């Protein structure tokens, strides 16, 4: 994985807004192009363990106000809505937003992760399933701060990301960051969250066959 040059022969500062936006736009364009393929490839994935991890950690009586951060084509939104929760989606891909609205029947916001406008203290839980790893490391503290602010007091953040040894860069046309647990823990605790649970997925396999790091956090 290497760095991204937004224009041939022009190296932008890695923490510049222009550079970061270029990373986001190329990644979003990938999902726009392959929205249908992505939907057919993921709609039958079993993420019931992740649903339970989020919902079991939320305090108070349901129904809950939930934000599906990076909702994709709406599989998880539809599940949460079927349970009676007030679920709202957010995704940077216009094509995926269209699919999610149609499939889930939920409100879905078309917003780039790096340019979000989120309501303060609106949600009991945020479900970030296979999404936050697309946020460049330079922007991750700000994005986590925004998710912290949109949660109600004692609200819960669920995250699942492909794990690695803190590599960052391009995988084809998608930008990604692949953290180990210690690094991920540092980012999320610095944003003001308290750790509730950590596990690896898929369940029932040896660790080297569990590429996903899942974690549950409470707004402190």
QUINORMO-V201440 format. One record per pair of residues at least 24 apart in sequence whose ideal C-beta (glycine too) atoms are under 10 Angstrom apart, sorted by the first residue. I is the first residue (numbers start at 1). GAP is how many residues later the second one is. If there is no record, write none. Layout:
# QUINORMO-V201440
i:I gap:GAP
i:I gap:GAP
This chain:
# QUINORMO-V201440
i:1 gap:163
i:1 gap:166
i:1 gap:167
i:1 gap:168
i:1 gap:169
i:1 gap:170
i:1 gap:174
i:1 gap:175
i:1 gap:176
i:1 gap:177
i:2 gap:166
i:2 gap:167
i:2 gap:168
i:3 gap:165
i:3 gap:166
i:3 gap:167
i:4 gap:132
i:4 gap:165
i:4 gap:166
i:4 gap:171
i:13 gap:125
i:14 gap:122
i:14 gap:123
i:14 gap:124
i:14 gap:154
i:15 gap:121
i:15 gap:122
i:15 gap:123
i:15 gap:124
i:16 gap:122
i:17 gap:97
i:17 gap:98
i:17 gap:121
i:17 gap:122
i:19 gap:117
i:19 gap:119
i:20 gap:94
i:20 gap:95
i:20 gap:115
i:20 gap:116
i:20 gap:118
i:20 gap:119
i:20 gap:122
i:20 gap:155
i:21 gap:91
i:21 gap:93
i:21 gap:94
i:21 gap:118
i:22 gap:153
i:23 gap:91
i:23 gap:111
i:23 gap:112
i:23 gap:113
i:23 gap:115
i:23 gap:116
i:23 gap:146
i:23 gap:147
i:23 gap:151
i:23 gap:152
i:23 gap:153
i:24 gap:68
i:24 gap:88
i:24 gap:89
i:24 gap:90
i:24 gap:91
i:24 gap:110
i:24 gap:111
i:24 gap:112
i:24 gap:115
i:24 gap:151
i:25 gap:67
i:25 gap:87
i:25 gap:89
i:26 gap:144
i:26 gap:147
i:26 gap:148
i:26 gap:149
i:27 gap:65
i:27 gap:66
i:27 gap:85
i:27 gap:86
i:27 gap:107
i:27 gap:108
i:27 gap:109
i:27 gap:143
i:27 gap:144
i:27 gap:145
i:27 gap:146
i:27 gap:147
i:27 gap:148
i:27 gap:149
i:28 gap:63
i:28 gap:64
i:28 gap:65
i:28 gap:66
i:28 gap:67
i:28 gap:68
i:28 gap:84
i:28 gap:85
i:28 gap:86
i:28 gap:106
i:28 gap:145
i:28 gap:146
i:29 gap:63
i:29 gap:64
i:29 gap:144
i:29 gap:145
i:30 gap:63
i:30 gap:141
i:30 gap:142
i:30 gap:143
i:30 gap:144
i:30 gap:145
i:31 gap:39
i:31 gap:41
i:31 gap:42
i:31 gap:60
i:31 gap:61
i:31 gap:62
i:31 gap:63
i:31 gap:64
i:31 gap:65
i:31 gap:103
i:31 gap:142
i:31 gap:143
i:32 gap:60
i:32 gap:61
i:32 gap:62
i:32 gap:63
i:32 gap:64
i:32 gap:65
i:33 gap:60
i:33 gap:62
i:33 gap:140
i:34 gap:59
i:34 gap:61
i:34 gap:62
i:34 gap:139
i:34 gap:140
i:35 gap:37
i:35 gap:38
i:35 gap:56
i:35 gap:58
i:35 gap:59
i:35 gap:60
i:35 gap:61
i:35 gap:62
i:35 gap:63
i:35 gap:64
i:35 gap:65
i:36 gap:37
i:36 gap:59
i:36 gap:60
i:36 gap:63
i:38 gap:34
i:38 gap:35
i:38 gap:55
i:38 gap:57
i:38 gap:58
i:38 gap:61
i:39 gap:33
i:39 gap:34
i:39 gap:35
i:39 gap:36
i:39 gap:56
i:39 gap:57
i:39 gap:60
i:39 gap:61
i:39 gap:64
i:40 gap:33
i:42 gap:30
i:42 gap:31
i:42 gap:33
i:42 gap:34
i:42 gap:88
i:43 gap:29
i:43 gap:30
i:43 gap:31
i:43 gap:32
i:43 gap:35
i:43 gap:60
i:44 gap:31
i:45 gap:30
i:45 gap:31
i:45 gap:84
i:45 gap:85
i:45 gap:157
i:46 gap:155
i:46 gap:156
i:46 gap:157
i:47 gap:28
i:47 gap:29
i:47 gap:32
i:47 gap:80
i:47 gap:82
i:47 gap:83
i:47 gap:113
i:47 gap:154
i:47 gap:155
i:47 gap:165
i:47 gap:167
i:48 gap:31
i:49 gap:111
i:49 gap:150
i:49 gap:152
i:49 gap:153
i:49 gap:154
i:49 gap:165
i:50 gap:26
i:50 gap:77
i:50 gap:78
i:50 gap:79
i:50 gap:80
i:50 gap:108
i:50 gap:109
i:50 gap:110
i:50 gap:149
i:50 gap:151
i:50 gap:162
i:50 gap:164
i:50 gap:166
i:51 gap:25
i:51 gap:28
i:51 gap:29
i:51 gap:32
i:51 gap:76
i:51 gap:78
i:51 gap:107
i:52 gap:106
i:53 gap:74
i:53 gap:103
i:53 gap:105
i:53 gap:106
i:53 gap:107
i:53 gap:143
i:53 gap:144
i:53 gap:145
i:53 gap:146
i:53 gap:161
i:53 gap:162
i:53 gap:163
i:54 gap:26
i:54 gap:70
i:54 gap:71
i:54 gap:72
i:54 gap:73
i:54 gap:74
i:54 gap:75
i:54 gap:102
i:54 gap:103
i:54 gap:104
i:54 gap:105
i:54 gap:160
i:54 gap:162
i:55 gap:25
i:55 gap:28
i:55 gap:30
i:55 gap:69
i:55 gap:70
i:55 gap:72
i:55 gap:101
i:55 gap:103
i:56 gap:100
i:56 gap:140
i:56 gap:141
i:56 gap:160
i:57 gap:67
i:57 gap:68
i:57 gap:97
i:57 gap:98
i:57 gap:99
i:57 gap:100
i:57 gap:101
i:57 gap:139
i:57 gap:140
i:57 gap:159
i:57 gap:160
i:57 gap:161
i:58 gap:27
i:58 gap:65
i:58 gap:66
i:58 gap:67
i:58 gap:94
i:58 gap:96
i:58 gap:97
i:58 gap:98
i:58 gap:100
i:58 gap:158
i:58 gap:160
i:59 gap:65
i:59 gap:93
i:59 gap:94
i:59 gap:95
i:59 gap:96
i:59 gap:97
i:59 gap:159
i:60 gap:64
i:60 gap:92
i:60 gap:94
i:62 gap:24
i:62 gap:62
i:63 gap:24
i:63 gap:61
i:64 gap:59
i:64 gap:60
i:64 gap:61
i:64 gap:88
i:64 gap:91
i:64 gap:92
i:65 gap:54
i:65 gap:57
i:65 gap:58
i:65 gap:59
i:65 gap:60
i:65 gap:85
i:65 gap:86
i:65 gap:87
i:65 gap:90
i:66 gap:40
i:66 gap:57
i:66 gap:58
i:66 gap:59
i:66 gap:60
i:66 gap:61
i:66 gap:89
i:66 gap:90
i:66 gap:92
i:67 gap:42
i:67 gap:51
i:67 gap:52
i:67 gap:55
i:67 gap:56
i:67 gap:57
i:67 gap:58
i:67 gap:59
i:67 gap:60
i:67 gap:61
i:67 gap:80
i:67 gap:83
i:67 gap:84
i:67 gap:88
i:67 gap:90
i:68 gap:32
i:68 gap:36
i:68 gap:38
i:68 gap:40
i:68 gap:57
i:68 gap:58
i:68 gap:59
i:68 gap:60
i:68 gap:61
i:68 gap:63
i:69 gap:42
i:69 gap:44
i:69 gap:47
i:69 gap:49
i:69 gap:54
i:69 gap:57
i:69 gap:58
i:69 gap:59
i:69 gap:60
i:69 gap:62
i:69 gap:63
i:69 gap:74
i:69 gap:77
i:69 gap:78
i:69 gap:81
i:69 gap:88
i:69 gap:89
i:69 gap:90
i:70 gap:26
i:70 gap:43
i:70 gap:57
i:70 gap:58
i:70 gap:59
i:70 gap:60
i:70 gap:61
i:70 gap:62
i:70 gap:63
i:70 gap:64
i:70 gap:65
i:71 gap:25
i:71 gap:26
i:71 gap:28
i:71 gap:29
i:71 gap:30
i:71 gap:33
i:71 gap:35
i:71 gap:37
i:71 gap:38
i:71 gap:56
i:71 gap:57
i:71 gap:58
i:71 gap:60
i:72 gap:24
i:72 gap:25
i:72 gap:27
i:72 gap:28
i:72 gap:31
i:72 gap:57
i:72 gap:58
i:72 gap:59
i:73 gap:24
i:73 gap:25
i:73 gap:26
i:73 gap:27
i:73 gap:28
i:73 gap:29
i:73 gap:30
i:73 gap:31
i:74 gap:24
i:74 gap:25
i:74 gap:26
i:74 gap:27
i:74 gap:28
i:74 gap:29
i:74 gap:30
i:74 gap:31
i:74 gap:32
i:74 gap:34
i:75 gap:24
i:75 gap:25
i:75 gap:28
i:75 gap:29
i:75 gap:54
i:76 gap:24
i:76 gap:28
i:76 gap:51
i:76 gap:53
i:77 gap:24
i:77 gap:26
i:77 gap:27
i:77 gap:28
i:77 gap:29
i:77 gap:30
i:77 gap:31
i:77 gap:50
i:78 gap:25
i:78 gap:26
i:78 gap:27
i:78 gap:28
i:79 gap:25
i:79 gap:48
i:80 gap:24
i:80 gap:26
i:80 gap:45
i:80 gap:47
i:81 gap:24
i:81 gap:25
i:85 gap:39
i:85 gap:40
i:86 gap:36
i:86 gap:37
i:86 gap:38
i:87 gap:36
i:87 gap:38
i:87 gap:40
i:88 gap:31
i:88 gap:34
i:88 gap:35
i:89 gap:38
i:90 gap:26
i:90 gap:28
i:90 gap:36
i:90 gap:38
i:90 gap:41
i:90 gap:60
i:91 gap:40
i:92 gap:24
i:92 gap:39
i:92 gap:42
i:113 gap:26
i:113 gap:27
i:113 gap:29
i:113 gap:30
i:113 gap:33
i:113 gap:34
i:114 gap:24
i:114 gap:25
i:114 gap:28
i:114 gap:29
i:116 gap:26
i:116 gap:27
i:116 gap:30
i:116 gap:31
i:116 gap:34
i:117 gap:29
i:117 gap:33
i:118 gap:28
i:118 gap:29
i:118 gap:31
i:118 gap:32
i:118 gap:33
i:119 gap:30
i:119 gap:31
i:120 gap:26
i:120 gap:29
i:120 gap:30
i:120 gap:31
i:120 gap:32
i:121 gap:28
i:121 gap:29
i:121 gap:30
i:121 gap:31
i:121 gap:32
i:121 gap:34
i:121 gap:98
i:122 gap:27
i:122 gap:28
i:122 gap:29
i:122 gap:30
i:122 gap:33
i:123 gap:24
i:123 gap:27
i:123 gap:28
i:123 gap:29
i:123 gap:32
i:123 gap:33
i:123 gap:34
i:123 gap:96
i:124 gap:27
i:124 gap:28
i:124 gap:30
i:124 gap:31
i:124 gap:32
i:125 gap:26
i:125 gap:27
i:125 gap:30
i:125 gap:31
i:125 gap:32
i:125 gap:33
i:125 gap:91
i:126 gap:24
i:126 gap:25
i:126 gap:29
i:126 gap:30
i:126 gap:31
i:126 gap:32
i:126 gap:33
i:126 gap:91
i:126 gap:93
i:127 gap:29
i:127 gap:30
i:127 gap:31
i:127 gap:32
i:127 gap:33
i:128 gap:29
i:128 gap:30
i:128 gap:31
i:128 gap:32
i:128 gap:33
i:128 gap:87
i:129 gap:29
i:129 gap:30
i:129 gap:31
i:129 gap:32
i:129 gap:83
i:129 gap:85
i:130 gap:29
i:130 gap:30
i:130 gap:31
i:130 gap:32
i:130 gap:82
i:130 gap:84
i:131 gap:28
i:131 gap:29
i:131 gap:30
i:132 gap:25
i:132 gap:27
i:132 gap:28
i:132 gap:29
i:132 gap:45
i:132 gap:47
i:132 gap:52
i:132 gap:55
i:132 gap:56
i:133 gap:26
i:133 gap:27
i:133 gap:28
i:133 gap:29
i:133 gap:30
i:133 gap:31
i:133 gap:35
i:133 gap:41
i:133 gap:42
i:133 gap:43
i:133 gap:44
i:133 gap:45
i:133 gap:46
i:133 gap:51
i:133 gap:79
i:133 gap:80
i:134 gap:27
i:134 gap:40
i:134 gap:41
i:134 gap:42
i:134 gap:43
i:135 gap:26
i:135 gap:40
i:135 gap:41
i:135 gap:42
i:135 gap:52
i:136 gap:32
i:136 gap:33
i:136 gap:39
i:136 gap:40
i:136 gap:41
i:137 gap:29
i:137 gap:31
i:137 gap:40
i:137 gap:42
i:137 gap:46
i:137 gap:50
i:138 gap:30
i:138 gap:39
i:140 gap:37
i:140 gap:39
i:140 gap:44
i:140 gap:47
i:140 gap:48
i:140 gap:50
i:140 gap:51
i:141 gap:46
i:141 gap:47
i:141 gap:49
i:141 gap:50
i:142 gap:49
i:143 gap:44
i:143 gap:48
i:144 gap:43
i:144 gap:44
i:144 gap:45
i:144 gap:46
i:144 gap:47
i:144 gap:48
i:144 gap:49
i:144 gap:73
i:145 gap:45
i:145 gap:46
i:145 gap:47
i:146 gap:45
i:147 gap:41
i:147 gap:44
i:147 gap:46
i:147 gap:70
i:147 gap:72
i:148 gap:40
i:148 gap:43
i:148 gap:44
i:148 gap:45
i:148 gap:69
i:148 gap:71
i:148 gap:72
i:149 gap:42
i:149 gap:43
i:149 gap:70
i:150 gap:69
i:151 gap:41
i:151 gap:42
i:151 gap:66
i:151 gap:67
i:151 gap:68
i:152 gap:67
i:153 gap:65
i:153 gap:66
i:153 gap:67
i:154 gap:40
i:154 gap:64
i:154 gap:65
i:154 gap:66
i:155 gap:38
i:155 gap:62
i:155 gap:63
i:155 gap:64
i:156 gap:37
i:156 gap:40
i:156 gap:60
i:156 gap:61
i:156 gap:62
i:156 gap:63
i:157 gap:31
i:157 gap:34
i:157 gap:36
i:157 gap:39
i:157 gap:58
i:157 gap:59
i:157 gap:60
i:157 gap:61
i:157 gap:62
i:158 gap:38
i:158 gap:39
i:158 gap:56
i:158 gap:57
i:158 gap:58
i:158 gap:59
i:159 gap:25
i:159 gap:28
i:159 gap:29
i:159 gap:34
i:159 gap:39
i:159 gap:54
i:159 gap:55
i:159 gap:56
i:159 gap:57
i:159 gap:58
i:160 gap:39
i:160 gap:40
i:160 gap:41
i:160 gap:52
i:160 gap:53
i:160 gap:54
i:160 gap:55
i:160 gap:56
i:161 gap:50
i:161 gap:51
i:161 gap:52
i:161 gap:53
i:161 gap:54
i:162 gap:39
i:162 gap:49
i:162 gap:50
i:162 gap:51
i:163 gap:37
i:163 gap:38
i:163 gap:44
i:163 gap:47
i:163 gap:48
i:163 gap:49
i:163 gap:50
i:163 gap:51
i:164 gap:47
i:164 gap:49
i:178 gap:33
i:178 gap:35
i:179 gap:34
i:180 gap:33
i:181 gap:32
i:181 gap:34
i:184 gap:29
i:184 gap:31
i:185 gap:30
i:185 gap:32
i:188 gap:27
i:188 gap:29
i:189 gap:28
i:189 gap:31
i:191 gap:26
i:191 gap:28
i:191 gap:29
i:192 gap:25
i:192 gap:26
i:192 gap:27
i:192 gap:28
i:193 gap:24
i:193 gap:25
i:193 gap:26
i:193 gap:27
i:194 gap:24
i:194 gap:25
i:194 gap:26
i:195 gap:25
